[in-house]
Amino acid sequence: MQKSTLRGQLSLPELMKDLGALTNHIRVPSFPIALEGVLSNICYFDTIIIVTYKKALKPLLIHPSDPSEQSHTLRMYLNKAYLLDPLFNAIQQGITPGVYRLVDMSPDSFEDTEYYQTCYRNFDLVDEINILVELDATTTCAVSLGRQKAIGSIRRTEFNNLKSVFPMLEALIRQFWLTQAGEFVEKESRSGPLKYALKTFAHGVLTNREQEILGLLLKGHSSKSIANELGISAGTVKVHRKNIHARLDTSTQSEIFTLFLSHLDSLDREKG
C-alpha cells in the first residue's frame, strides 16, 4: 500500500483534477484504490480500510480486497471485535455523517481496554480519522485513516481539508455504491445472534445490572463514566465490578475480553 505524504494547504486545481479522475472510477471496482490516492494528497495516513456497516450483518470490508493485506487483527475485528468498536457503536446510535477523530467518539477509558490494546496497539496507531457516509437508510460506509507514532496525530489543517472536501467525497462514494454494491453484497455474512452478544454474555451468571456494566466496561467506559450513564454512584459501580470478577473467576479486563471472544465463537457455532 502506497503511503501518503504530508499535506498542507489544498491546491484547488490539483484537487479538482483528483476528484475528476476519481469520478471516472465510479462504475469500476478500482474506485476504492482511486479514493485512497485522492485522500493521500489531502491527508497523511499509514493505514486505510473501507468498511460498510449494516444492521444484522457483520462489517463488510471493501478495501483492501487483497487477502494478503488483511492481518489476523483485521480479520478478528471484522468477525467479532467490531461489537466493541466506538465507531461501530457511534454508527448504531445514529451519528451524523461527516469526518471524525476516533478519540472524539470513544469512551473516556477506551485506550485502557483490552480491545484497544489488541486492535489498535498492534497497528502502532496513535490517531485515526473516520470519514462516515450514509449509503442508505440501513448502511453506512466508514473510511478509516490510521496514523502511526512516527508521524503523530493529524494536524488541524489536514482535518479541515478533509471536512472541506467531505461533501464531494460523500457524493462520489454514494454513487460508487449505487453502481457497485452488487459486487460486494454477495460477500456479506449474516451475524445472526452476534448483535445479542453483549446481552447474552455471562447470562445466568451475572445479574442484569452486572451485564449492563460489563458491556460498558468492554467498550471502554471508566467507573465514573458508567456511573454517569446509569445514574448510580461510582462506588456502586466499583462494587459491581468486584462482583463481576468474582462471578466470572477473573482478575483482569484482559481475561474478561478473552471470555467474551470465546462467547462470540460459541454463538457462531450455534448459528452454524
Protein Blocks (a to p, Z undefined) as FASTA:
>chain_A
ZZddddddddfklmmmmmmmmmmmmmpcklmmmmmmmmmmmbccfbdcdddddehiacdd
fbdfblklmcfklmmmmmmmmmmpmklmmmmnopacddddfklmgcfklmmpmklmmmmm
mnopabdcdddddfblmbccdddddddfknopadfklmmmmmmmmmmmmmmmmmmmmmmm
mmmmmmpccekjmmmmmmmgoghkacfklmmmmmmmmnopafklmmmmnopafklmmmmm
mmmmmmnopabfklmmmmmmmmmmmmmmmmZZ
